[in-house]
Amino acid sequence: MEVSGRNYGDGQKIGGRLSAWHDFNDNWRVGGSAERLSRNTPLRALRSGVYANSGDLFVRWYQNERREYQLSFAASHFSDGNDRIEYGLSGKERMWTTPRFTLDFTPGIGGSTNTKENVPYYNPKSDFSVVPGLSAEQVLYRHYDTVWTQQGIAGVGGYWQQGEDVGAIVQVGYGQRLKWNNVVDGGVMLVWDKRPYDGKRERNISLAFDLNVRF
């Protein structure tokens, strides 16, 4: 269970998220979540006073640390009446391993549909993307349960939006992560990508930070 605060067009609002999963065995996991004031609501929607509630389900197949795949499905209802359905298939195939370095192939397929048009946020009637990528991780420092790593990602693929031509997606990213004594786990990731929006390719830069502290 999570409780969160959101500050946007209509002021401060309290959101929440419930999630659960079940492992049938060492290979199969099924899970899902329900969220009020979804964290995946587009920023342009929030700036316009539009929020979304959402739910999602996933099925994961895990063979070992070298291979895994996950199928996901999500539904969101926006306060302006739009209903969004999203689906995706992602995976990992280990290509190279050393004591301090790993390289993975990370295929990704995804798409979405929306029921409402002429809204103040990006909202294609339907779209679909295929982005195969690579993900590398190097251990910079390790001492017992303290591990400092750096990560790099890169991907090139295609994107289709209803009513527009197929366009290319390019993305690269770099980040670092610190795990300390099985108590603190935090990381930062900077990502640059270029992809089509309504037929026009645009550049995006995002910075993500996460921190988990166990008590």
C-alpha positions as CSV (number, residue, x, y, z in Angstrom):
1,M,0.0,0.0,0.0
2,E,1.2,3.5,-0.9
3,V,0.0,7.0,0.0
4,S,1.1,9.9,-2.1
5,G,0.5,13.7,-2.5
6,R,-0.2,15.4,-5.8
7,N,0.0,19.1,-6.4
8,Y,-1.4,20.3,-9.7
9,G,-4.0,22.5,-11.3
10,D,-6.7,22.2,-8.5
11,G,-4.2,22.2,-5.6
12,Q,-3.0,19.4,-3.3
13,K,-4.7,16.1,-3.5
14,I,-4.0,12.7,-1.8
15,G,-3.6,9.6,-3.9
16,G,-3.1,6.0,-3.0
17,R,-2.0,2.7,-4.6
18,L,-2.8,-0.9,-3.6
19,S,-0.8,-3.7,-5.2
20,A,-0.5,-7.5,-4.8
21,W,1.1,-10.5,-6.5
22,H,1.2,-14.3,-6.3
23,D,4.0,-16.7,-7.2
24,F,2.6,-20.0,-8.4
25,N,6.1,-21.4,-8.5
26,D,9.7,-20.3,-9.2
27,N,8.8,-19.4,-12.8
28,W,5.3,-17.8,-12.8
29,R,4.0,-14.7,-11.1
30,V,0.7,-12.9,-11.5
31,G,0.0,-9.5,-10.0
32,G,-1.9,-6.3,-10.3
33,S,-2.6,-2.9,-8.7
34,A,-5.2,-0.2,-8.4
35,E,-4.3,3.5,-8.1
36,R,-6.1,6.7,-7.3
37,L,-4.5,9.8,-8.9
38,S,-2.2,7.6,-11.1
39,R,1.5,8.6,-11.2
40,N,1.4,7.8,-15.0
41,T,-1.0,10.7,-15.7
42,P,0.5,13.0,-18.3
43,L,1.9,16.2,-16.9
44,R,0.0,18.2,-19.5
45,A,-3.2,16.7,-18.2
46,L,-2.4,17.5,-14.6
47,R,-1.5,21.1,-15.6
48,S,-5.0,21.3,-17.2
49,G,-6.7,20.0,-14.0
50,V,-7.2,16.5,-15.5
51,Y,-6.4,13.5,-13.3
52,A,-6.7,9.7,-13.9
53,N,-7.4,6.6,-11.8
54,S,-6.0,3.3,-13.1
55,G,-5.6,-0.4,-12.6
56,D,-3.2,-2.9,-14.1
57,L,-2.5,-6.6,-14.3
58,F,0.6,-8.5,-15.3
59,V,1.9,-12.0,-15.9
60,R,5.6,-12.7,-15.5
61,W,7.6,-15.7,-16.6
62,Y,11.1,-16.0,-15.1
63,Q,13.4,-18.7,-16.2
64,N,16.5,-17.5,-14.3
65,E,18.6,-14.3,-14.0
66,R,19.4,-14.6,-17.7
67,R,15.9,-14.8,-19.2
68,E,12.5,-13.4,-18.3
69,Y,9.4,-11.9,-20.0
70,Q,6.4,-10.0,-18.8
71,L,2.9,-9.3,-20.3
72,S,1.0,-6.3,-18.9
73,F,-2.4,-4.7,-19.3
74,A,-3.5,-1.4,-17.8
75,A,-6.7,0.7,-17.9
76,S,-7.1,4.3,-16.9
77,H,-10.1,6.6,-16.6
78,F,-9.5,10.3,-16.9
79,S,-11.6,12.9,-15.2
80,D,-12.4,14.5,-18.6
81,G,-14.1,11.2,-19.7
82,N,-11.3,9.7,-21.6
83,D,-10.7,5.9,-21.2
84,R,-7.2,4.6,-22.0
85,I,-6.2,1.0,-22.5
86,E,-2.5,0.1,-22.6
87,Y,-0.8,-3.3,-23.2
88,G,2.8,-4.4,-23.5
89,L,5.3,-7.2,-23.7
90,S,8.8,-6.8,-22.3
91,G,11.7,-9.2,-21.8
92,K,15.4,-9.7,-21.0
93,E,17.9,-12.0,-22.6
94,R,21.4,-12.1,-21.0
95,M,24.1,-11.7,-23.7
96,W,27.3,-11.4,-21.7
97,T,28.2,-11.8,-18.1
98,T,31.4,-11.2,-16.1
99,P,31.8,-10.7,-12.3
100,R,31.5,-6.9,-12.7
101,F,29.6,-6.4,-16.0
102,T,26.4,-7.6,-17.6
103,L,24.9,-6.9,-21.0
104,D,21.2,-7.7,-21.8
105,F,19.0,-7.6,-24.9
106,T,15.7,-6.0,-23.9
107,P,12.9,-6.3,-26.5
108,G,9.8,-4.2,-25.9
109,I,6.4,-4.1,-27.6
110,G,3.5,-1.9,-26.6
111,G,0.4,-0.1,-27.6
112,S,-2.6,1.9,-26.4
113,T,-6.1,3.1,-27.4
114,N,-8.0,6.1,-26.2
115,T,-11.7,7.0,-26.5
116,K,-11.6,10.8,-26.5
117,E,-10.0,13.3,-28.9
118,N,-9.2,17.0,-28.7
119,V,-7.8,17.0,-25.2
120,P,-4.9,19.1,-23.9
121,Y,-2.5,16.1,-23.6
122,Y,-1.0,13.6,-26.1
123,N,-3.8,11.1,-26.6
124,P,-3.6,9.1,-29.9
125,K,-6.7,7.2,-30.8
126,S,-4.5,4.1,-31.1
127,D,-0.7,3.6,-31.4
128,F,1.8,0.8,-31.4
129,S,5.6,0.6,-30.9
130,V,8.4,-1.9,-31.2
131,V,11.7,-1.0,-29.5
132,P,14.5,-3.6,-29.2
133,G,17.3,-2.3,-26.9
134,L,20.4,-3.1,-24.9
135,S,21.0,-2.6,-21.2
136,A,24.5,-2.7,-19.6
137,E,25.4,-2.6,-15.9
138,Q,28.9,-2.3,-14.4
139,V,29.9,-2.7,-10.7
140,L,32.0,0.3,-9.7
141,Y,32.4,-0.7,-6.0
142,R,31.4,-3.7,-3.9
143,H,32.0,-4.4,-0.3
144,Y,29.8,-7.0,1.4
145,D,26.2,-5.7,1.1
146,T,27.2,-2.3,-0.3
147,V,27.2,-2.1,-4.1
148,W,27.6,0.9,-6.4
149,T,26.8,0.4,-10.1
150,Q,26.4,2.4,-13.3
151,Q,23.9,1.6,-16.0
152,G,23.5,2.4,-19.7
153,I,20.6,1.8,-22.0
154,A,20.1,2.3,-25.8
155,G,17.3,1.4,-28.1
156,V,16.1,1.9,-31.7
157,G,12.7,1.0,-33.0
158,G,9.5,2.0,-34.8
159,Y,6.3,3.8,-33.8
160,W,2.9,3.8,-35.5
161,Q,0.1,6.2,-34.7
162,Q,-3.4,6.0,-36.3
163,G,-3.6,8.5,-39.1
164,E,0.2,9.1,-39.3
165,D,3.2,7.5,-41.0
166,V,5.5,5.1,-39.2
167,G,8.4,6.9,-37.5
168,A,11.6,6.0,-35.7
169,I,12.2,5.9,-32.0
170,V,15.8,6.5,-30.6
171,Q,16.6,6.5,-26.9
172,V,19.8,6.5,-24.8
173,G,20.2,6.7,-21.1
174,Y,22.8,6.7,-18.3
175,G,22.4,6.2,-14.5
176,Q,23.9,5.1,-11.3
177,R,22.6,3.1,-8.3
178,L,23.7,2.6,-4.7
179,K,22.6,-0.3,-2.5
180,W,23.9,0.1,1.1
181,N,23.8,-2.7,3.7
182,N,20.3,-4.0,2.5
183,V,18.8,-0.9,4.0
184,V,19.1,1.9,1.4
185,D,18.5,1.4,-2.3
186,G,18.6,4.5,-4.5
187,G,19.3,5.5,-8.1
188,V,19.2,8.2,-10.7
189,M,18.7,7.8,-14.5
190,L,18.9,10.4,-17.3
191,V,17.2,9.5,-20.5
192,W,17.2,11.2,-23.9
193,D,14.8,10.1,-26.6
194,K,13.4,11.2,-30.0
195,R,10.1,9.9,-31.2
196,P,7.1,11.0,-33.3
197,Y,4.1,12.9,-31.7
198,D,1.2,13.5,-34.1
199,G,3.6,12.8,-37.0
200,K,6.3,15.2,-35.8
201,R,9.5,13.9,-34.2
202,E,10.4,15.6,-30.9
203,R,13.3,15.3,-28.5
204,N,12.7,14.6,-24.8
205,I,15.0,14.6,-21.8
206,S,13.9,13.0,-18.5
207,L,15.5,12.6,-15.1
208,A,14.2,10.0,-12.7
209,F,15.2,9.4,-9.1
210,D,14.0,6.7,-6.7
211,L,14.9,5.9,-3.1
212,N,13.8,3.0,-1.0
213,V,14.6,2.7,2.8
214,R,13.9,-0.4,4.7
215,F,13.0,-0.2,8.4
